[in-house]
Amino acid sequence: MKKFKGMLLLVFLVSFIIMNCKPGIEKKIDKLFKNYSSKNVPGTSLKIIKDGMPVLTKSYGVANIEQKILVKNNTNFRLASFTKQFTAMCAAKLEEQGKINFSQTLTEIFHHFPVYGKNITINHLIHHTSGLIDYESLIPDTATIQVLDDDVLKMMMELDSTYFPPGSKYKYSNSAYAVLAKIIEKISGISFAHYLKENIFDPLGMKNTVAYEKGISEVKNRAFGYAVKNGEFVFKDQSLTSAVLGDGGIYSSVDDLFKWDQALYTDKLVRFETKQKIFTSGVLTDNTQTGYGFGWRLDEFKGHQRQHHTGSTCGFTTIIQRYPEDNFTIIILTNRNKPMLNEIADGIADLFLYSN
């Protein structure tokens, strides 16, 4: 026990030094978020993690303009495409348990899937190389009811072709991840939302994280989404595609996502061999790497290995950047539709990883 406490103290001291060896770092970060800091605008929640410790957690602006509810560390934002890494983790767990094989095709899993699905594997879905048609382009202009993952699968079953031969090109696909969620349901025998809760959220203590289903689940401490119209923020929390879970339906907070980030350094969810697959780029038939793993974009930033993803929807933008060799992570969640957060996250990375 004494050794454990000593290690915790050491980690705390290292983190303290990191924060205080660069004078004015918090003020510089506040400047990056100046457009989010008013009590009358949609806000943001930030967590910066170094060596297993949150070295800075801050919130700005409001979660609900109408009720003037401030954003807090436990405020839950819709993650949008940030969700994909959770969906892919579910597939990784099922594969590790021997319940699926990444080479299985859509026609093998869904027996009534059209013949074109015999060339599309789970691996193609995960790495955005399936060529599936974007479901967003198939929604009628007259539609008023939100699309669900079930609907996406039905849309795919009404088609007879793809954008390109599966595996030959990379094309980011929300359709693929909605179909992947349906595969997880079929193989596990429970709903996708329940599978996430039982196999990821509960084991990690992410008590307030949820794949939100209207009328079924609740989002506690919820941030509502907004968009800019004529220079002003207007309520824009949902769209026709907001109810699709596999590609972007999770709500979470920076406090809960800290637990997710730290679990990725361990074997709490999957074995280390499986985790290596998660952070390995997909490969096309011509051996070109896609730069995309299991719900993660994989690259380098100024010489540092990086795992990252953004999320963007009608009323939310989000980002996570992980620098595993540096044990460093940036998580930013906002309840506004733009701008994208890459520039801010890169600016924070500069402050911590590259500044003297």
TORKOL-4160 file (C-alpha; in steps of 0.2 Angstrom, whole numbers, padded with zeros to 4 digits, m for minus):
356
<pt num="1" X="0000" Y="0000" Z="0000"/>
<pt num="2" X="0014" Y="0012" Z="0004"/>
<pt num="3" X="0022" Y="0008" Z="m0012"/>
<pt num="4" X="0006" Y="0012" Z="m0021"/>
<pt num="5" X="0004" Y="0028" Z="m0012"/>
<pt num="6" X="0021" Y="0033" Z="m0016"/>
<pt num="7" X="0019" Y="0030" Z="m0035"/>
<pt num="8" X="0003" Y="0041" Z="m0034"/>
<pt num="9" X="0013" Y="0055" Z="m0026"/>
<pt num="10" X="0026" Y="0054" Z="m0039"/>
<pt num="11" X="0014" Y="0055" Z="m0053"/>
<pt num="12" X="0006" Y="0070" Z="m0045"/>
<pt num="13" X="0022" Y="0079" Z="m0043"/>
<pt num="14" X="0027" Y="0076" Z="m0061"/>
<pt num="15" X="0011" Y="0082" Z="m0067"/>
<pt num="16" X="0012" Y="0097" Z="m0055"/>
<pt num="17" X="0030" Y="0101" Z="m0062"/>
<pt num="18" X="0023" Y="0100" Z="m0080"/>
<pt num="19" X="0010" Y="0113" Z="m0077"/>
<pt num="20" X="0021" Y="0125" Z="m0067"/>
<pt num="21" X="0037" Y="0124" Z="m0077"/>
<pt num="22" X="0029" Y="0134" Z="m0091"/>
<pt num="23" X="0023" Y="0151" Z="m0084"/>
<pt num="24" X="0006" Y="0157" Z="m0089"/>
<pt num="25" X="0001" Y="0141" Z="m0098"/>
<pt num="26" X="m0017" Y="0142" Z="m0092"/>
<pt num="27" X="m0019" Y="0160" Z="m0098"/>
<pt num="28" X="m0013" Y="0154" Z="m0115"/>
<pt num="29" X="m0026" Y="0141" Z="m0115"/>
<pt num="30" X="m0039" Y="0153" Z="m0109"/>
<pt num="31" X="m0035" Y="0163" Z="m0124"/>
<pt num="32" X="m0038" Y="0149" Z="m0136"/>
<pt num="33" X="m0055" Y="0147" Z="m0129"/>
<pt num="34" X="m0059" Y="0166" Z="m0128"/>
<pt num="35" X="m0074" Y="0163" Z="m0140"/>
<pt num="36" X="m0082" Y="0150" Z="m0128"/>
<pt num="37" X="m0080" Y="0159" Z="m0112"/>
<pt num="38" X="m0095" Y="0171" Z="m0111"/>
<pt num="39" X="m0110" Y="0165" Z="m0100"/>
<pt num="40" X="m0121" Y="0169" Z="m0115"/>
<pt num="41" X="m0114" Y="0157" Z="m0128"/>
<pt num="42" X="m0112" Y="0138" Z="m0131"/>
<pt num="43" X="m0097" Y="0132" Z="m0121"/>
<pt num="44" X="m0084" Y="0119" Z="m0120"/>
<pt num="45" X="m0076" Y="0107" Z="m0108"/>
<pt num="46" X="m0058" Y="0103" Z="m0109"/>
<pt num="47" X="m0047" Y="0090" Z="m0100"/>
<pt num="48" X="m0028" Y="0088" Z="m0103"/>
<pt num="49" X="m0020" Y="0072" Z="m0096"/>
<pt num="50" X="m0002" Y="0069" Z="m0094"/>
<pt num="51" X="0006" Y="0053" Z="m0086"/>
<pt num="52" X="m0010" Y="0047" Z="m0080"/>
<pt num="53" X="m0016" Y="0063" Z="m0072"/>
<pt num="54" X="m0028" Y="0077" Z="m0077"/>
<pt num="55" X="m0016" Y="0092" Z="m0077"/>
<pt num="56" X="m0030" Y="0104" Z="m0082"/>
<pt num="57" X="m0048" Y="0102" Z="m0082"/>
<pt num="58" X="m0058" Y="0118" Z="m0087"/>
<pt num="59" X="m0076" Y="0122" Z="m0093"/>
<pt num="60" X="m0082" Y="0138" Z="m0102"/>
<pt num="61" X="m0098" Y="0145" Z="m0108"/>
<pt num="62" X="m0116" Y="0137" Z="m0106"/>
<pt num="63" X="m0123" Y="0120" Z="m0109"/>
<pt num="64" X="m0141" Y="0127" Z="m0111"/>
<pt num="65" X="m0142" Y="0145" Z="m0117"/>
<pt num="66" X="m0161" Y="0147" Z="m0113"/>
<pt num="67" X="m0159" Y="0141" Z="m0095"/>
<pt num="68" X="m0141" Y="0148" Z="m0093"/>
<pt num="69" X="m0134" Y="0132" Z="m0086"/>
<pt num="70" X="m0115" Y="0133" Z="m0086"/>
<pt num="71" X="m0104" Y="0119" Z="m0093"/>
<pt num="72" X="m0096" Y="0109" Z="m0080"/>
<pt num="73" X="m0083" Y="0095" Z="m0080"/>
<pt num="74" X="m0097" Y="0082" Z="m0079"/>
<pt num="75" X="m0108" Y="0090" Z="m0093"/>
<pt num="76" X="m0112" Y="0077" Z="m0106"/>
<pt num="77" X="m0110" Y="0082" Z="m0124"/>
<pt num="78" X="m0115" Y="0072" Z="m0140"/>
<pt num="79" X="m0098" Y="0065" Z="m0146"/>
<pt num="80" X="m0104" Y="0063" Z="m0164"/>
<pt num="81" X="m0090" Y="0053" Z="m0174"/>
<pt num="82" X="m0079" Y="0053" Z="m0158"/>
<pt num="83" X="m0091" Y="0038" Z="m0155"/>
<pt num="84" X="m0084" Y="0027" Z="m0168"/>
<pt num="85" X="m0069" Y="0022" Z="m0158"/>
<pt num="86" X="m0082" Y="0014" Z="m0145"/>
<pt num="87" X="m0091" Y="0005" Z="m0159"/>
<pt num="88" X="m0075" Y="m0002" Z="m0166"/>
<pt num="89" X="m0070" Y="m0007" Z="m0148"/>
<pt num="90" X="m0086" Y="m0017" Z="m0147"/>
<pt num="91" X="m0081" Y="m0026" Z="m0163"/>
<pt num="92" X="m0063" Y="m0029" Z="m0156"/>
<pt num="93" X="m0070" Y="m0037" Z="m0140"/>
<pt num="94" X="m0082" Y="m0049" Z="m0150"/>
<pt num="95" X="m0067" Y="m0054" Z="m0161"/>
<pt num="96" X="m0056" Y="m0057" Z="m0146"/>
<pt num="97" X="m0070" Y="m0068" Z="m0139"/>
<pt num="98" X="m0071" Y="m0078" Z="m0155"/>
<pt num="99" X="m0089" Y="m0073" Z="m0159"/>
<pt num="100" X="m0085" Y="m0064" Z="m0175"/>
<pt num="101" X="m0071" Y="m0064" Z="m0188"/>
<pt num="102" X="m0066" Y="m0048" Z="m0196"/>
<pt num="103" X="m0065" Y="m0058" Z="m0213"/>
<pt num="104" X="m0084" Y="m0062" Z="m0212"/>
<pt num="105" X="m0095" Y="m0054" Z="m0225"/>
<pt num="106" X="m0111" Y="m0045" Z="m0224"/>
<pt num="107" X="m0120" Y="m0059" Z="m0233"/>
<pt num="108" X="m0113" Y="m0071" Z="m0221"/>
<pt num="109" X="m0120" Y="m0061" Z="m0206"/>
<pt num="110" X="m0136" Y="m0055" Z="m0213"/>
<pt num="111" X="m0143" Y="m0069" Z="m0224"/>
<pt num="112" X="m0155" Y="m0057" Z="m0234"/>
<pt num="113" X="m0142" Y="m0044" Z="m0238"/>
<pt num="114" X="m0140" Y="m0041" Z="m0257"/>
<pt num="115" X="m0127" Y="m0051" Z="m0266"/>
<pt num="116" X="m0115" Y="m0036" Z="m0267"/>
<pt num="117" X="m0112" Y="m0038" Z="m0248"/>
<pt num="118" X="m0103" Y="m0054" Z="m0251"/>
<pt num="119" X="m0087" Y="m0044" Z="m0255"/>
<pt num="120" X="m0089" Y="m0032" Z="m0240"/>
<pt num="121" X="m0081" Y="m0038" Z="m0223"/>
<pt num="122" X="m0081" Y="m0032" Z="m0206"/>
<pt num="123" X="m0063" Y="m0027" Z="m0208"/>
<pt num="124" X="m0069" Y="m0016" Z="m0223"/>
<pt num="125" X="m0083" Y="m0008" Z="m0212"/>
<pt num="126" X="m0070" Y="m0004" Z="m0198"/>
<pt num="127" X="m0057" Y="0004" Z="m0209"/>
<pt num="128" X="m0069" Y="0014" Z="m0221"/>
<pt num="129" X="m0065" Y="0004" Z="m0236"/>
<pt num="130" X="m0082" Y="m0004" Z="m0239"/>
<pt num="131" X="m0088" Y="0008" Z="m0252"/>
<pt num="132" X="m0105" Y="0008" Z="m0244"/>
<pt num="133" X="m0116" Y="0022" Z="m0251"/>
<pt num="134" X="m0118" Y="0036" Z="m0238"/>
<pt num="135" X="m0135" Y="0034" Z="m0230"/>
<pt num="136" X="m0137" Y="0053" Z="m0228"/>
<pt num="137" X="m0138" Y="0054" Z="m0247"/>
<pt num="138" X="m0153" Y="0042" Z="m0247"/>
<pt num="139" X="m0164" Y="0051" Z="m0235"/>
<pt num="140" X="m0179" Y="0059" Z="m0244"/>
<pt num="141" X="m0180" Y="0078" Z="m0243"/>
<pt num="142" X="m0198" Y="0076" Z="m0236"/>
<pt num="143" X="m0192" Y="0065" Z="m0222"/>
<pt num="144" X="m0197" Y="0071" Z="m0204"/>
<pt num="145" X="m0194" Y="0056" Z="m0193"/>
<pt num="146" X="m0176" Y="0053" Z="m0187"/>
<pt num="147" X="m0166" Y="0039" Z="m0195"/>
<pt num="148" X="m0161" Y="0024" Z="m0184"/>
<pt num="149" X="m0147" Y="0011" Z="m0186"/>
<pt num="150" X="m0161" Y="m0001" Z="m0192"/>
<pt num="151" X="m0166" Y="0011" Z="m0206"/>
<pt num="152" X="m0148" Y="0012" Z="m0212"/>
<pt num="153" X="m0146" Y="m0007" Z="m0213"/>
<pt num="154" X="m0163" Y="m0007" Z="m0223"/>
<pt num="155" X="m0156" Y="0007" Z="m0234"/>
<pt num="156" X="m0141" Y="m0003" Z="m0238"/>
<pt num="157" X="m0151" Y="m0019" Z="m0241"/>
<pt num="158" X="m0161" Y="m0009" Z="m0255"/>
<pt num="159" X="m0146" Y="m0005" Z="m0265"/>
<pt num="160" X="m0136" Y="m0016" Z="m0277"/>
<pt num="161" X="m0119" Y="m0008" Z="m0278"/>
<pt num="162" X="m0105" Y="0002" Z="m0269"/>
<pt num="163" X="m0095" Y="0017" Z="m0273"/>
<pt num="164" X="m0080" Y="0006" Z="m0277"/>
<pt num="165" X="m0074" Y="m0012" Z="m0276"/>
<pt num="166" X="m0073" Y="m0015" Z="m0257"/>
<pt num="167" X="m0055" Y="m0013" Z="m0251"/>
<pt num="168" X="m0049" Y="m0003" Z="m0266"/>
<pt num="169" X="m0051" Y="0014" Z="m0259"/>
<pt num="170" X="m0053" Y="0024" Z="m0242"/>
<pt num="171" X="m0070" Y="0034" Z="m0240"/>
<pt num="172" X="m0076" Y="0039" Z="m0223"/>
<pt num="173" X="m0092" Y="0030" Z="m0220"/>
<pt num="174" X="m0105" Y="0033" Z="m0207"/>
<pt num="175" X="m0116" Y="0020" Z="m0216"/>
<pt num="176" X="m0102" Y="0007" Z="m0212"/>
<pt num="177" X="m0102" Y="0011" Z="m0193"/>
<pt num="178" X="m0121" Y="0010" Z="m0192"/>
<pt num="179" X="m0121" Y="m0007" Z="m0200"/>
<pt num="180" X="m0107" Y="m0012" Z="m0188"/>
<pt num="181" X="m0118" Y="m0007" Z="m0174"/>
<pt num="182" X="m0131" Y="m0019" Z="m0181"/>
<pt num="183" X="m0118" Y="m0033" Z="m0182"/>
<pt num="184" X="m0114" Y="m0030" Z="m0164"/>
<pt num="185" X="m0132" Y="m0032" Z="m0159"/>
<pt num="186" X="m0135" Y="m0048" Z="m0170"/>
<pt num="187" X="m0119" Y="m0057" Z="m0163"/>
<pt num="188" X="m0121" Y="m0052" Z="m0145"/>
<pt num="189" X="m0140" Y="m0054" Z="m0144"/>
<pt num="190" X="m0143" Y="m0037" Z="m0135"/>
<pt num="191" X="m0145" Y="m0019" Z="m0141"/>
<pt num="192" X="m0130" Y="m0009" Z="m0146"/>
<pt num="193" X="m0133" Y="0003" Z="m0132"/>
<pt num="194" X="m0134" Y="m0011" Z="m0119"/>
<pt num="195" X="m0118" Y="m0019" Z="m0126"/>
<pt num="196" X="m0109" Y="m0003" Z="m0124"/>
<pt num="197" X="m0115" Y="m0001" Z="m0106"/>
<pt num="198" X="m0112" Y="m0019" Z="m0101"/>
<pt num="199" X="m0095" Y="m0021" Z="m0109"/>
<pt num="200" X="m0087" Y="m0003" Z="m0109"/>
<pt num="201" X="m0096" Y="0010" Z="m0099"/>
<pt num="202" X="m0099" Y="0000" Z="m0083"/>
<pt num="203" X="m0082" Y="m0009" Z="m0082"/>
<pt num="204" X="m0073" Y="0008" Z="m0083"/>
<pt num="205" X="m0085" Y="0017" Z="m0071"/>
<pt num="206" X="m0091" Y="0029" Z="m0085"/>
<pt num="207" X="m0107" Y="0030" Z="m0075"/>
<pt num="208" X="m0115" Y="0045" Z="m0085"/>
<pt num="209" X="m0110" Y="0040" Z="m0103"/>
<pt num="210" X="m0124" Y="0033" Z="m0113"/>
<pt num="211" X="m0128" Y="0029" Z="m0131"/>
<pt num="212" X="m0144" Y="0040" Z="m0131"/>
<pt num="213" X="m0161" Y="0033" Z="m0137"/>
<pt num="214" X="m0175" Y="0045" Z="m0135"/>
<pt num="215" X="m0189" Y="0037" Z="m0124"/>
<pt num="216" X="m0177" Y="0024" Z="m0118"/>
<pt num="217" X="m0162" Y="0032" Z="m0110"/>
<pt num="218" X="m0158" Y="0048" Z="m0102"/>
<pt num="219" X="m0143" Y="0060" Z="m0103"/>
<pt num="220" X="m0139" Y="0067" Z="m0086"/>
<pt num="221" X="m0131" Y="0085" Z="m0085"/>
<pt num="222" X="m0134" Y="0087" Z="m0104"/>
<pt num="223" X="m0127" Y="0100" Z="m0115"/>
<pt num="224" X="m0139" Y="0105" Z="m0129"/>
<pt num="225" X="m0133" Y="0109" Z="m0146"/>
<pt num="226" X="m0133" Y="0126" Z="m0156"/>
<pt num="227" X="m0128" Y="0132" Z="m0173"/>
<pt num="228" X="m0124" Y="0150" Z="m0179"/>
<pt num="229" X="m0138" Y="0158" Z="m0190"/>
<pt num="230" X="m0136" Y="0176" Z="m0195"/>
<pt num="231" X="m0123" Y="0179" Z="m0183"/>
<pt num="232" X="m0132" Y="0172" Z="m0168"/>
<pt num="233" X="m0133" Y="0155" Z="m0159"/>
<pt num="234" X="m0149" Y="0146" Z="m0162"/>
<pt num="235" X="m0155" Y="0130" Z="m0154"/>
<pt num="236" X="m0150" Y="0115" Z="m0165"/>
<pt num="237" X="m0149" Y="0100" Z="m0154"/>
<pt num="238" X="m0155" Y="0086" Z="m0166"/>
<pt num="239" X="m0156" Y="0082" Z="m0185"/>
<pt num="240" X="m0163" Y="0068" Z="m0195"/>
<pt num="241" X="m0147" Y="0058" Z="m0192"/>
<pt num="242" X="m0144" Y="0062" Z="m0174"/>
<pt num="243" X="m0153" Y="0045" Z="m0168"/>
<pt num="244" X="m0141" Y="0034" Z="m0177"/>
<pt num="245" X="m0130" Y="0027" Z="m0163"/>
<pt num="246" X="m0116" Y="0017" Z="m0172"/>
<pt num="247" X="m0108" Y="0032" Z="m0181"/>
<pt num="248" X="m0111" Y="0045" Z="m0168"/>
<pt num="249" X="m0124" Y="0043" Z="m0154"/>
<pt num="250" X="m0114" Y="0043" Z="m0138"/>
<pt num="251" X="m0115" Y="0057" Z="m0125"/>
<pt num="252" X="m0101" Y="0058" Z="m0112"/>
<pt num="253" X="m0091" Y="0071" Z="m0102"/>
<pt num="254" X="m0072" Y="0074" Z="m0101"/>
<pt num="255" X="m0073" Y="0066" Z="m0083"/>
<pt num="256" X="m0079" Y="0050" Z="m0090"/>
<pt num="257" X="m0068" Y="0051" Z="m0105"/>
<pt num="258" X="m0053" Y="0052" Z="m0094"/>
<pt num="259" X="m0057" Y="0034" Z="m0089"/>
<pt num="260" X="m0058" Y="0029" Z="m0107"/>
<pt num="261" X="m0042" Y="0037" Z="m0111"/>
<pt num="262" X="m0033" Y="0028" Z="m0097"/>
<pt num="263" X="m0040" Y="0011" Z="m0100"/>
<pt num="264" X="m0032" Y="0012" Z="m0118"/>
<pt num="265" X="m0015" Y="0010" Z="m0109"/>
<pt num="266" X="m0021" Y="m0006" Z="m0101"/>
<pt num="267" X="m0029" Y="m0023" Z="m0104"/>
<pt num="268" X="m0045" Y="m0018" Z="m0095"/>
<pt num="269" X="m0056" Y="m0020" Z="m0111"/>
<pt num="270" X="m0045" Y="m0031" Z="m0123"/>
<pt num="271" X="m0029" Y="m0039" Z="m0123"/>
<pt num="272" X="m0013" Y="m0030" Z="m0128"/>
<pt num="273" X="m0012" Y="m0040" Z="m0144"/>
<pt num="274" X="m0030" Y="m0034" Z="m0149"/>
<pt num="275" X="m0026" Y="m0016" Z="m0144"/>
<pt num="276" X="m0011" Y="m0017" Z="m0156"/>
<pt num="277" X="m0024" Y="m0021" Z="m0170"/>
<pt num="278" X="m0035" Y="m0006" Z="m0164"/>
<pt num="279" X="m0020" Y="0006" Z="m0167"/>
<pt num="280" X="m0014" Y="m0001" Z="m0183"/>
<pt num="281" X="m0019" Y="0007" Z="m0200"/>
<pt num="282" X="m0030" Y="m0001" Z="m0212"/>
<pt num="283" X="m0023" Y="m0007" Z="m0229"/>
<pt num="284" X="m0030" Y="m0006" Z="m0246"/>
<pt num="285" X="m0028" Y="m0020" Z="m0259"/>
<pt num="286" X="m0013" Y="m0011" Z="m0267"/>
<pt num="287" X="m0005" Y="m0011" Z="m0250"/>
<pt num="288" X="m0008" Y="0008" Z="m0247"/>
<pt num="289" X="m0011" Y="0012" Z="m0229"/>
<pt num="290" X="m0027" Y="0022" Z="m0225"/>
<pt num="291" X="m0021" Y="0030" Z="m0209"/>
<pt num="292" X="m0036" Y="0024" Z="m0200"/>
<pt num="293" X="m0037" Y="0011" Z="m0187"/>
<pt num="294" X="m0052" Y="0005" Z="m0176"/>
<pt num="295" X="m0061" Y="0022" Z="m0175"/>
<pt num="296" X="m0044" Y="0032" Z="m0174"/>
<pt num="297" X="m0035" Y="0042" Z="m0186"/>
<pt num="298" X="m0016" Y="0038" Z="m0185"/>
<pt num="299" X="m0002" Y="0049" Z="m0190"/>
<pt num="300" X="0012" Y="0060" Z="m0183"/>
<pt num="301" X="0011" Y="0078" Z="m0177"/>
<pt num="302" X="0028" Y="0087" Z="m0177"/>
<pt num="303" X="0037" Y="0070" Z="m0174"/>
<pt num="304" X="0026" Y="0064" Z="m0161"/>
<pt num="305" X="0015" Y="0048" Z="m0164"/>
<pt num="306" X="m0003" Y="0053" Z="m0163"/>
<pt num="307" X="m0020" Y="0044" Z="m0162"/>
<pt num="308" X="m0035" Y="0056" Z="m0164"/>
<pt num="309" X="m0053" Y="0059" Z="m0170"/>
<pt num="310" X="m0065" Y="0073" Z="m0172"/>
<pt num="311" X="m0084" Y="0073" Z="m0171"/>
<pt num="312" X="m0095" Y="0085" Z="m0180"/>
<pt num="313" X="m0114" Y="0086" Z="m0180"/>
<pt num="314" X="m0129" Y="0099" Z="m0181"/>
<pt num="315" X="m0125" Y="0106" Z="m0164"/>
<pt num="316" X="m0109" Y="0098" Z="m0157"/>
<pt num="317" X="m0090" Y="0097" Z="m0162"/>
<pt num="318" X="m0078" Y="0087" Z="m0152"/>
<pt num="319" X="m0060" Y="0080" Z="m0153"/>
<pt num="320" X="m0048" Y="0069" Z="m0144"/>
<pt num="321" X="m0029" Y="0069" Z="m0147"/>
<pt num="322" X="m0019" Y="0055" Z="m0139"/>
<pt num="323" X="0000" Y="0055" Z="m0140"/>
<pt num="324" X="0004" Y="0038" Z="m0133"/>
<pt num="325" X="0023" Y="0039" Z="m0132"/>
<pt num="326" X="0021" Y="0055" Z="m0122"/>
<pt num="327" X="0007" Y="0049" Z="m0111"/>
<pt num="328" X="m0002" Y="0064" Z="m0116"/>
<pt num="329" X="m0020" Y="0067" Z="m0121"/>
<pt num="330" X="m0031" Y="0082" Z="m0125"/>
<pt num="331" X="m0050" Y="0080" Z="m0125"/>
<pt num="332" X="m0062" Y="0095" Z="m0130"/>
<pt num="333" X="m0081" Y="0094" Z="m0131"/>
<pt num="334" X="m0092" Y="0109" Z="m0137"/>
<pt num="335" X="m0110" Y="0111" Z="m0140"/>
<pt num="336" X="m0109" Y="0121" Z="m0156"/>
<pt num="337" X="m0109" Y="0116" Z="m0174"/>
<pt num="338" X="m0092" Y="0124" Z="m0178"/>
<pt num="339" X="m0078" Y="0128" Z="m0179"/>
<pt num="340" X="m0069" Y="0111" Z="m0180"/>
<pt num="341" X="m0057" Y="0110" Z="m0165"/>
<pt num="342" X="m0041" Y="0104" Z="m0173"/>
<pt num="343" X="m0032" Y="0121" Z="m0172"/>
<pt num="344" X="m0036" Y="0123" Z="m0154"/>
<pt num="345" X="m0030" Y="0105" Z="m0150"/>
<pt num="346" X="m0014" Y="0108" Z="m0160"/>
<pt num="347" X="m0011" Y="0124" Z="m0151"/>
<pt num="348" X="m0013" Y="0115" Z="m0134"/>
<pt num="349" X="m0001" Y="0101" Z="m0140"/>
<pt num="350" X="0012" Y="0115" Z="m0144"/>
<pt num="351" X="0011" Y="0122" Z="m0127"/>
<pt num="352" X="0014" Y="0105" Z="m0118"/>
<pt num="353" X="0025" Y="0095" Z="m0130"/>
<pt num="354" X="0035" Y="0108" Z="m0140"/>
<pt num="355" X="0037" Y="0124" Z="m0130"/>
<pt num="356" X="0053" Y="0127" Z="m0121"/>
